[in-house]
Amino acid sequence: MEMRQGLHLGPRLQQKPIITLKIQQALKILQLPTLELQHELRQYLESNPLLEQEEDVELTEQTAVEEPSNDKQEEEVEAPDWSDFLNDRDSWESPRREREELERIEKTPVSTPTLHESLLNQVRLVTVDAEEGRIAEFIIGSIDENGRLTIEAEELAELLKLDAEKVKSVIGKIQNLEPPGVGARNLQECLMIQLRARGGEGKLPYRIVAETFDHLAKRRINEIARELHVSLENVQDALDVISHLDPHPGRDLAVADSPYIYPDLIVEKVDGDYEVFLNDRNVPRLRISSAYADILRGDKDRGDKTRTYVERKLSSARWVILAVERRRKTMVEVMKTIVDLQRDFFDKGISHFKPMVLQDVATIVGVHEATVARVTSHKYVQTPRGVFHLKYFFSSKIKTDAGSDASSKAVKARLQTLIDQEDKLHPLSDDKLGAILNDEGFQIRRRTVAKYRDQMGVLNARMRRRV
């Protein structure tokens, strides 16, 4: 009874940002890469008769509001304020998921054949009858994106109700297709197929894979030499050959993201200073069409519905223009801030990279952190040091003995240098690498060194050791 008496119903006032359709449109424009923005604006040109393209016109907020309007319309189309709608995570999480889904769909190349398509095209040349072709198609359907056959011959024979030897024969034909190693059922078989394709059957690299694979996986060089009765130098030479084989032969033909990059921003060094430019010369410049001005001036021959329609389209058109212009200004301001904060990197290289997070840039630019996240998402910049994703310039920090912070990217660069210069006969362990970095002033633990090494794709000391 006491619990029931403590519960009651009543109204409660709560302030929460409401993300309208116009704000969704503005946020979408802010996040779009340049090439996709170009396509999006052309769609706006087709759907809104009050928008038209103007060549070589620099748009400003003043230009965008020159058309006739009343006070109410002025309030509706003022420049979008990103921060008001990004404080609440719920207000921008959903559009981001929609954006990621769009990227996944639009970046799928359609001209490059997939692994399965390539194998089916090849298998038609090696199968001799319809039954073999049917078996081959079923087998290819059981090959994963790495080129590995995910089912045993006996299981395939049982599913197809055929003789196991017949199925094994077709598997053998598929394993002779390109790329070498495709159709293998495990890593050992994959490496053996590639060595046979190179004419290496019976040679030392092939014998190591076929006869001492367990030692090979754990890089027990002495045990390999002892079992095969060869010298350590010969084993090392054979391991060098094996290291150039591809454990995932199917990935080269798997569907992947397009490798072509169109930089959205350009950073150039001019007279000792860095200038930031938008690479948007192909993006349509929009303006309000003057053909509908007489309707808004009160032409009595026009009906109220026509005038309402034009006013609505005018409001939408001006909002698009302002959103595009705000995107341009925000992108340049964010990139200028990144250049200022990372000036040492642009001048001296990766070893002088500074730790930086989204909030650092957001505070200087005067926008919400989520705005910087949208500006830097899916966008690239061309600089004197190469082309980078904008997210590249943000990294975590490592404490130093001097009391300052160092970027994790600078630490990784130093770690890579130490590994490149180490004695290959006695490679540096994670403990030794950590000790050297600590002596140089970085406050870093062994497990952090191991984490960075894994992220860099570098093997541990035992696997790097040569003889």
Disulfide bonds with the S-S distance in Angstrom:
none
